[in-house]
């Protein structure tokens, strides 16, 4: 187990909420090893291809992360783990606050000059197209 990998206690909380292994296709890689690889990548910021070999194939780790992000698995896992922690009294909701009364904007966000309106070329009215040889203008056959 590497530094930063899931502990046995963390894994015990997470495991019941994970999808069943190997419903379709062949055998799936171990969820714990793949999740440790995803967490390593998120923690360090390395490219997927540079994941250490102890996490298995980088492509397997990437595909599982991508698939679970697209189908909402990560969201369901988060909600389930939060609900379990709330039932056990491990979340202090008095410390949670969403406040949007003050939203700073960049100094250039207010009063920025807009581009000047485009002036049409001399001799043409705005919105008209000049006749060409192929059109029905003067001299057309």
N, C-alpha and C positions, 0 to 999 in steps of 0.2 A: 504494500500500500504506500503510495507516494504522499508527500506532504500536501495537504489540501484536498485529498480524496475523501469521499464520504466515510464517516465513522460508522461503526456497527449500529449505534443508536440512531443516527440520521437515516441510515438505510432501512432500519426497522420501521420508522415512521413513514418513509416514502414508498416502500415496496408494495403495500396493499393497494395503492392508487394507480399503479402502472398497468398498461395494457397487458393482456395475456400474451405470452411468448409464443410465436410461431403459428398463428392461425392460418396464414396464407403462405404459400411458397415453401422454401426450405427452412432449415434451422436458423433461428435468430441468434446473434451474439448476445452474450450476457448483458442485461440491462444495466447492471451496476457498473461494469467496466466501460460501457458506452457513455453513461451519464458522467462518470469520472472524467472521461475524455472531453466531453462537452464543457464541463466545469473548468478543466485545465485550459482549454482554448479561450473561454470567456475571461478567465482570471489573468492569463498571460498575454492574450492578443496575438498569438502566433498564427500564421496561416494554417489552414486545415492540413495541408500536406506535410507540415512540420510537427505534427503530433507525435509524441514518443510512441514507440512500438508497443509499450505495455498496455496501451488502450486499444490495441487491435488496428485494423485497417482504418486509415483516415477517412476513406470513402464511406465506410459503414457508419462511422461516427457522424459524419456530415449528413448523410442521407437520413439517418434516424432523427437528427436535430431538425432538418428541413421538413420531414414528413410530420413530425409532432407539432411543429410550429404551424404548418398549414391546416392540419385537421383539428386544432384546438386542444390537443392532449396536454400541452404545457399549462394552458389556462385551467383545465379541469383539475390537474394535479395541484396547482397553486390553491384553488378554491377548496379542495378537499383537505389539504394540509393545514390551511388557515382555519377551517372549520374544526378540525381535530384539536389544533392548538387552542382555539377559543373555548372549546368544551373542557379542556384540561386546565383552563385559567392561565395559559402562558402568554396571552396577548393582553396588554394594558391599553384599552381603547381610549382612556383619558389622554393618552399621549398622541393620538391620531387627530389630525386637524387639516382641513382643506380650506384655505382662505385665499380668495381672489380679489380682495378689496383694493390691493395695490398691484398694479401691473406696469412696470417701467418699460418705456419704449426707447429706442435708440434716439439720440438727439436729432438725427436727420429724418425721423419719421413724421414730424409735424412741419407743415409749411414748406415742403420741398417744391421747388419750381417744376413745372411741367414743361414738356417740349412745346415749342411754338407751333401753332397750326400750320399745316403745309399750304403754301401759296401755289395756286395753279399756274401753269406755264402761260406766258403771254399769248393772247389771241384765242384761247380755248376756254370754254365754260367748264366749270367743275362737273365731272360725271360724264363727259362726252368722250367719244373715241374718234381719233383722227381717221379719215378714210384712207384705205390702202388701195393698191392696184386691183386686188381681187374683190373689193367691196363695190357697192353700187354708188360710188361717189362720181364726181364729174369725170367724164372721159371713159366711163365703163361701157362695155359693148353689150 
